[in-house]
Amino acid sequence: MCGSKYLSVNNMLRKLVFLVLMLGFACNAIAQNLEALPVYRCKKLEAGPKESDWKRLKGVKLKTYNNKTKPRFSTTVKACWTEENLHLRFECEDKDIWGTYKNHDDPIYMEEAVEAFICADGDLTRYYELNVSPLGVVFDAWIVNKSGYGGGEGSDFGWNCAGLGTAVTVIGTIDNREDEDKEWTVLMSIPFSSLDKTGGKIPKKGEEWRVNFFRIDRTPTSEYYCLSPTLREPVAFHIPSKFGRLIFE
């Protein structure tokens, strides 16, 4: 009997040690995965950014969604924050700027657009989606993504980012095949208070959000760019495990 009890306790200890080791390996893998994700250090400004601020802020170049080919066009994203807003800037090189949708929440992601996916509370099953087209049309939504592969039950496509400020500058002509365009630039000012699904809280210095930034270009063929490549075939953006890291400084 004593020997049997000893063996039982010994087996339990072995299982416990095994579980501790597996937990350690899992934590190490998670840490390594986080370290492999792109990081953008978001500078704080005392007031909304001016053109001179945007010029001095560090930008990041978007990659193709599968990170296998060089992007056809350059896309630079910059970010900063003030006490009230997160500010984003997309600079999109483009020889044929295109778009036809005119109304709020039209499916501009079917044409050309820039997109920001923002997870403000660390729960990667839910995040905000904000898209802007060359015509200045906005699509905004609250996404619930429990599967990790796309929006599902609980998503709110009627959600609006209250107070969202946008501005679009186009060097060229939209939807004209006869000329060659140069670029289009999108500014977004996102009030922290508008992110009401996650409490609308102002971030603290050093706080980290998970984000991904995207661009869709359609001419002459479709091409998809990401801050953090999602590495999915066919192309998919709603892969929160691949979201990069935005650190408020």
C-alpha positions in Angstrom: 0.0 0.0 0.0 2.7 2.5 1.0 4.6 1.8 -2.3 1.4 2.3 -4.2 0.8 5.6 -2.6 4.4 6.6 -3.2 4.0 5.8 -6.9 0.7 7.8 -7.1 2.3 10.9 -5.5 5.4 10.5 -7.7 3.2 10.4 -10.8 1.3 13.4 -9.7 4.5 15.3 -9.2 5.8 14.3 -12.6 2.5 15.5 -14.2 2.8 18.8 -12.2 6.3 19.3 -13.4 5.3 18.6 -17.0 2.4 21.1 -16.8 4.7 23.8 -15.3 7.2 23.2 -18.1 4.5 23.3 -20.8 3.2 26.5 -19.3 6.7 28.0 -19.4 7.1 27.0 -23.0 3.7 28.5 -23.9 4.5 31.8 -22.1 7.9 31.9 -23.8 6.2 31.3 -27.2 3.7 34.1 -26.6 6.5 36.5 -25.6 8.5 35.6 -28.7 5.4 36.1 -30.9 4.8 39.5 -29.4 8.4 40.4 -29.9 8.2 39.5 -33.6 5.2 41.8 -34.2 5.9 45.3 -35.5 6.0 48.1 -32.9 5.0 51.7 -33.4 6.0 54.1 -30.7 3.3 56.8 -30.7 4.5 60.2 -29.6 2.3 62.6 -27.5 1.8 66.2 -28.6 0.4 69.0 -26.7 -1.9 70.0 -29.5 -3.3 68.5 -32.7 -0.5 67.8 -35.2 0.4 70.4 -37.8 2.2 69.7 -41.1 5.5 70.4 -39.5 4.7 67.8 -36.8 3.9 65.2 -39.4 7.1 65.9 -41.2 9.2 65.1 -38.2 7.2 62.1 -36.9 8.6 58.7 -37.8 6.6 56.7 -40.3 6.3 53.1 -41.1 6.0 51.5 -44.5 3.2 49.0 -45.1 4.1 45.6 -46.5 2.1 43.3 -48.8 -0.3 41.1 -46.8 1.8 37.9 -47.4 5.2 39.7 -47.1 6.3 37.8 -50.2 6.4 40.6 -52.8 7.5 44.2 -52.8 4.5 46.6 -52.7 3.6 48.2 -56.1 3.1 51.5 -54.4 4.6 53.1 -51.2 2.3 53.5 -48.3 3.5 55.3 -45.1 1.6 55.5 -41.9 2.4 57.9 -39.0 0.7 58.2 -35.6 0.7 60.5 -32.6 -1.7 61.4 -29.8 -3.0 64.2 -27.7 -5.0 64.2 -24.5 -8.2 63.8 -26.5 -7.4 62.0 -29.7 -5.4 59.4 -31.6 -4.1 60.9 -34.8 -3.3 58.8 -37.9 -1.8 59.8 -41.3 -1.7 57.5 -44.4 0.4 58.7 -47.3 -0.5 56.6 -50.4 1.5 56.7 -53.6 -0.9 55.9 -56.4 -0.9 56.3 -60.2 -4.6 55.7 -60.6 -6.7 56.8 -57.7 -10.1 55.2 -57.8 -13.4 55.2 -55.9 -17.1 55.6 -56.5 -19.0 55.1 -53.2 -20.4 58.3 -51.8 -22.3 57.4 -48.6 -21.3 56.7 -45.0 -20.8 53.0 -44.3 -20.8 52.1 -48.0 -18.6 49.1 -48.6 -15.6 51.2 -49.6 -13.3 48.1 -48.8 -14.5 46.8 -52.1 -12.8 49.6 -53.8 -9.7 51.6 -52.6 -9.4 52.5 -49.0 -7.1 52.8 -46.0 -8.1 51.0 -42.8 -7.3 51.0 -39.1 -8.2 48.1 -36.8 -7.8 49.2 -33.2 -8.0 46.9 -30.1 -8.0 49.3 -27.2 -8.3 46.9 -24.2 -6.1 43.9 -25.0 -9.1 41.6 -25.8 -8.3 40.5 -29.3 -11.8 39.1 -29.8 -13.1 42.6 -30.2 -11.9 45.8 -31.9 -12.8 48.9 -34.0 -12.6 49.1 -37.7 -12.2 52.5 -39.3 -11.9 52.9 -43.1 -11.6 56.0 -45.3 -11.7 56.2 -49.1 -10.1 58.7 -51.5 -13.5 60.4 -51.7 -13.5 60.9 -48.0 -16.2 58.3 -47.3 -16.0 56.6 -43.9 -16.9 53.1 -43.0 -16.8 52.4 -39.2 -17.8 49.3 -37.3 -17.4 47.4 -34.0 -16.1 43.9 -34.7 -16.5 40.9 -32.5 -14.2 38.1 -33.7 -14.3 35.1 -31.4 -13.0 32.7 -34.1 -9.9 34.8 -34.8 -10.7 34.8 -38.6 -13.5 37.3 -39.1 -16.3 39.3 -37.6 -19.2 37.3 -36.3 -22.1 37.5 -33.8 -22.0 40.6 -31.7 -20.4 42.8 -34.4 -22.1 46.2 -34.7 -21.9 47.6 -38.2 -24.2 50.4 -37.2 -21.7 51.7 -34.7 -20.3 55.2 -35.4 -17.1 56.7 -34.2 -18.6 59.9 -32.8 -16.5 63.0 -33.4 -14.2 61.2 -35.9 -12.3 63.8 -37.9 -11.0 63.0 -41.4 -9.4 64.9 -44.2 -8.3 63.6 -47.6 -5.9 65.3 -50.0 -5.6 64.0 -53.6 -2.8 64.9 -56.0 -4.4 63.7 -59.2 -8.0 63.0 -60.3 -10.2 60.3 -58.9 -11.6 57.7 -61.2 -10.0 58.9 -64.4 -8.2 56.3 -66.5 -6.8 58.9 -68.9 -4.2 60.6 -66.6 -1.5 59.6 -64.2 -2.0 60.5 -60.5 0.6 60.9 -57.8 -0.8 60.3 -54.3 -3.6 60.6 -51.8 -3.2 61.3 -48.1 -5.7 60.6 -45.3 -5.8 62.1 -41.8 -7.9 60.6 -39.0 -8.5 62.1 -35.6 -10.1 59.5 -33.4 -11.5 60.8 -30.1 -10.7 58.4 -27.2 -14.1 59.2 -25.8 -15.7 57.8 -29.0 -14.3 54.3 -28.4 -17.2 53.7 -26.1 -17.4 50.0 -26.5 -14.2 49.7 -24.4 -14.9 52.5 -22.0 -13.7 55.5 -24.0 -10.7 55.9 -21.7 -7.6 58.1 -22.3 -4.5 55.8 -22.5 -1.7 56.2 -20.0 1.9 56.7 -21.0 3.5 53.4 -21.7 0.1 51.7 -22.4 0.0 49.3 -25.3 -2.8 48.8 -27.8 -2.9 46.2 -30.5 -3.5 47.6 -34.0 -3.2 46.9 -37.7 -3.1 49.4 -40.5 -4.1 48.4 -44.0 -4.4 49.8 -47.6 -6.3 48.4 -50.5 -5.3 49.3 -54.0 -7.3 48.1 -57.0 -5.7 49.3 -60.2 -4.4 47.9 -62.4 -4.9 44.8 -60.2 -5.9 44.4 -56.5 -3.1 44.6 -54.0 -3.3 44.6 -50.2 -0.9 46.2 -47.7 -0.5 45.8 -44.0 1.5 47.1 -41.1 1.7 43.5 -39.8 1.3 41.0 -42.7 -1.6 38.6 -41.9 0.0 35.8 -44.0 -3.4 34.3 -45.0 -4.5 32.9 -48.4 -6.8 34.1 -49.7 -6.1 37.6 -48.3 -7.8 38.3 -44.9 -7.4 41.3 -42.7 -9.4 40.1 -39.7 -6.6 38.1 -38.1 -6.2 39.8 -34.7 -3.4 37.5 -33.6 -1.2 39.3 -36.2 -2.1 42.8 -35.0 1.0 45.0 -34.3 1.7 46.9 -31.1 1.0 50.7 -30.6 2.8 52.1 -27.6 1.8 55.5 -26.2 4.8 57.5 -25.3 
